[in-house]
């Protein structure tokens, strides 16, 4: 049942993305409204699918990395839907909806058997960690989408090319503002996710830090985003330079979430390679 609903949500996301891109090319409000509705319906179906899966498992449906991608895609969609109600940035759906579709499709293609739930995942630490981490990734994804919009608009203005696309995209100040806000919020959730992950690692692996490849990659990604925010606040970096960095940094997020999952690098592979630590007072984190 949940797989059927997820497939239906994927189709809605694909249709929504096509509608958003068509609205950019033709500037028709009807296309834009249909695309927004498609994304909303897709997110509703997606949420229902995760609810069904939750009922089946008796646990939140994030039992492996690719199930996590499904949750991430839903969070990206929801954040954008909320954002576009506050700001006139509906056309950013042309960048967000395909991203949502790709994450969910990757989840559907690569998720294996999730009927056997590792004991290490039956922990409150894990669910706090995964929720914070994916919220961070979702905000950073929207920041990257806003940055792509900024780069396209900036290039057209620099080359003095005024066309339908440039008239549809958010102005540079708005795109920069949204990218910065999402970047700051995403970095906050990422930091909390890493901190909670350190606590969870002690619970599951008996060590706060074990130099697992994904732990190291997360630390590297955190450092890149920390430097970006530092240079924006302290040096005044903004505009095209920061937009390119925001897009490039999100590639690190995708690598950590997708590539390492495909190649099963380290302990973040679904089985988590360990049972939870003893709950005795001597081993409690």
C-alpha positions, 0 to 999 in steps of 0.5 A: 500500500505504501509503495503504491502511494509513494509511486503516485506521489512520485508521478505527481512530483514529476507532473508538478516539475514539468508544470513549473518549467512550462510556466517559466517558458510560457508565463501562464498563471494557469500552468503555475497554479496547476503545478503548485496544486500538483506539488501539494497533492503529491506532498499529501499523498507522500505524507499519507504513504509515510503514515501507512508505513509508520503504522506498518512498522510501529516506528518512524519510516526512516529505517535505512538511508534510502527511506530517509531520502523519502522523508527528505523529499517530503520535507523539501516539498513542505518547506517550499510550499510554506515558503511560497505562501510568504514570498512571491517565489512560486516559480522556484518550484521549477528547481524544487519539484525536480529535486523532490522527484529525484530524491523520492525516485532514488528512494523507490529504486534503491530501498531494500527490505525494511521489514527487519528493523535493526535493534540500534534504530529502536532508540529515541536518539536515532529519531531525534538525530534523523529528524534534525539532520533531514530538516537541515538538508531540506532547508539547504536544498531550498537554499540551493534552489534559490541560489540557482534562480539567483545565478540565472537572473544575475546572468541575464541581467549581466548580459542584458537579456530580458525575456520571459524567464527573467521576468518570472524569476525572483529579483536578485535581492529576494533570491539572495534573501531566501537563500541566506535565510534557508542557509542559516536555518539549515545550518542550525538544524545540521549542527543540532543533527550532528550533535545529536548524532554524536550522542546516538553514536555513543548509544549505538557504537559505544563511542562518540566519534568512530571516524566513520566515513559519513561522520567525517563527511558530515563534519566536512560539510558542516565546516564548509557551510560554517565558513560560508556563513562566516564570510557572509557575516564577517567579510560581506560575501553575497551575490554570485560568489555565495550563490555558487558556493551554496550550490556547490556545498549542497553537492556535498549534502547530496554526496553524503545522503545518496552516494555513500548510501549507494556504495554502503560506505561505513556504518551508515548503511541500514544495518548500523553495524552494531547493537545498542549500547547497554542501558546500564548506568555505567554505559549510558551516554 
